Amino acid sequence: MKIFKNFFLLFVLTLGISFSALAQSSDDGMGVIGKWDLTIVIGDDDMEELGLFRHGLMSDAGFPGWLEVKLSGFSTLVGRYVGYEGSARPVSKINYSPETGKYNFTIPPQWMDIEDLYFEFSLEDNKLKGYMMLDGHKLEWTGVRAPSLKREEPPVWGNPKNLLDDNMSSWIIPANNKFRMVDGVMVNQESGGNLVTKEKFDDFKLSVEFRYPKGSNSGIYLRGRYEMQIVDSFAVSNITTGGIYGFIAPALYAGAKPGEWQTFEITLVGRHLTLVHNGIEVISNRPIPGITGGSLNSNEGTPGPIMIQGDHGSVEFRKFVITPAVN
């Protein structure tokens, strides 16, 4: 009996080592497992033909994306993808060819009326390099591993900064701006440009008071990369008010009615987000997996600005105070 137990233990250990090697070896296509920050190159002609536009401070070189690759079962690769617009969408299977070292997958479009999107790429020197077919346009892209953003020490908070004044001096004003200051309230009356702060931030606390009319839709991009939804909604989901678009849903819906003032108390440390919505903690120290659609860039390891979405619907802010970390 003792001999059998020893044999069984050895078998389990061997099996565990085999599974670990399966997940870590790049020879069998598993080296791509992880989260990747993408830069997708697109020229002005392609942008125009696809009906896209560069917003805010988006790089002229392209637009950001994000890809997660996971192992399902023993050998099947699956994942999630975030592109120019929309939310994180599932990738049901990522195919790998040992003969060519190439990966590929296809996903349906989300909000664009186009053909299915096709991706093909390879892993080279711990970076991804490939292309995507977007409605007949071949767009080259590269990917680097997303940083963990793990903080070893808690932040030391600096002095609060008021981002609202009569001249909107804290913001980069776009040519198609529709935001105006009215009696101390920053009002976006109709669809226009996005506002981006002049200053960039690492860890911070953000205190906001806002309201919106019935049927409206807006959002606040934390570091210009993670959209916190502001939308006329009432259900609990990752696309409702207080959710990180496509990734994190609030634990419960704490929103008020359209036309009523609401509050966000946001704390972002590394990837970890805490949100108190109208006095109720609805997200508690949750990690944000990656960038959301409409982000300024995918450079997650660097500080970023605050961006307010102005290209959707009306929204008003009567308080916008940020407290940055100083260490």
C-alpha positions, 0 to 999 in steps of 0.5 A: 500500500505504501509503495502504491501511495509513493507511486501515485504521489510521483505520478501526480507530481510528474503530471503537475510538472507536465502541465506547468511545462505545457503552459510555459513552453513556447515550442508548443505555442503557449508562450503567448499566454498573458496580457498584451498592449497593442499598437495598431498602425493605420494611415489617414487614408485607411482611417477615412475609408473606414469612417474612423477618426483620431480623437484627443491626443491619440498617436498619429502612428495608430490606435491602441489595442489589447489582447489577452491569451489564456489556456482553456483545458490542456491545449486550447488557447482562448482570449479577449480583445479590445480594439479601436471602439467597443468593449472587451470581446471574447475570442473563442479559439486562437489557432496555432501552427507549429510548422509556421509559428503563426497564430490566428483568430477571427472575431465578429464586429461589435458596433461597426457594420463590417466583415469579421475581423481576422488576426494573424501574428507570431511571437518574436523576442517576447513581442507580438508582431502581426496584422489584422484585416479590418473590412478589407484593410490590412493593418500591421500591429505589434504587442508588448507584455502589459505591465503588472503595475503592482505597487510595493508600498501604499501611495502618499497623497499630495495636495488636491487640485481643482480641475474646474475654473472659468477658463478651463485652464486644466484642459486641452481644448479640442477644435470641436469642443462643446464643453462650456463653463456655465455658472461654475459648472462644466457643461457639454451640451451636445456631441463634440470633442473629448477633453484631456487634462494637460497634466498626466497622473500615476496613482490618484484619487478623483472626486467628481460630481456630475449629472446627465439628462435622460438617455445620455452617455458619457464617461471618464477615462482614467489615465486616458485608458480605462473608461468609467461609464456615465450613462442613463442606465439602471441595471448592474453590468460592466457597461452601466454607470460606475462600471469599467467599460467591458471589464468590471461591473459595480457590485450593485447599482447606486445610480440616481435618476437622470437630471439628479446630481451624483458623486464618484469617489475614485481611487486608482493605485496601479491597476487596482480600482475602488469606487464609491458611488453616491456614498456606496462602495460598489467596486472594492480594490478590483484590478483593471485587466487592460485598456478599454475601447476609445483609449488614448494609447496602450502605454500602461506603464506610464502616467496618463491624463484624465479624459472626459468623453464628449463625443457621445452625449450631454453631461455636466460636472460641478466638481472635478478634484484630483489628488495625485500620489507624490511617491 
